[in-house]
């Protein structure tokens, strides 16, 4: 079996620099399909497809939140957990400006600007997860422990259904 060709994004360069263990996966991107479309395309549970979300606090400071695909971020819980007054999702153009990635292709690796990274605590224990590789239709598979090693996120418990 030949090696699958995949894009070399800022995320992939960051993963290579960190000597990360990962497997690339390409799939047909579905506009506004989210983690439901990617989990379906890769035939994996949506719970192990991790969303990379950009939020801003009351002072418009950006932050990254990693969340299970089948959960939402409880913004009130997140604000309380990180000591912010208010948290809201960043507008797509703001998210792109800070991350350097197009919405739908946002990766927590190789971000354009340094931002605090918060991750739902249960992600770390996943034996495998799929997270964006920096381009729409491109996920990388890795262990939760590997993600923890590379990103060293602040762990939070802010999942909502």
BELDAWO-V913628 format. One record per backbone hydrogen bond with DSSP energy under -1.0 kcal/mol. CO is the residue of the C=O (numbers start at 1). NH is the residue of the N-H. Records with the same first field share a line. If there is no record, write none. Layout:
CO: NH, NH
This chain:
7: 9
9: 13
10: 14
11: 15
12: 16
13: 17
14: 18
15: 20
16: 19
23: 141
25: 139
30: 33
33: 37
34: 38
35: 39
36: 40
37: 41
38: 42
39: 44
45: 48
46: 49
48: 130
49: 69
51: 67
53: 65
54: 90
55: 63
56: 88
57: 60
61: 57
63: 55
64: 118
65: 53
66: 120
67: 51
68: 71
72: 160
73: 75
74: 78
75: 79
76: 80
77: 81
78: 82
79: 84
88: 56
91: 95
92: 96
93: 97
94: 98
95: 99
96: 100
98: 113
99: 112
102: 105
116: 64
117: 154
118: 66
119: 156
120: 123
121: 124
123: 126
126: 144
129: 142
130: 50
131: 140
135: 138
137: 27
138: 133
139: 25
140: 131
141: 23
142: 129
143: 147
144: 148
145: 149
146: 150
147: 151
148: 152
154: 119
156: 121
158: 74
160: 72
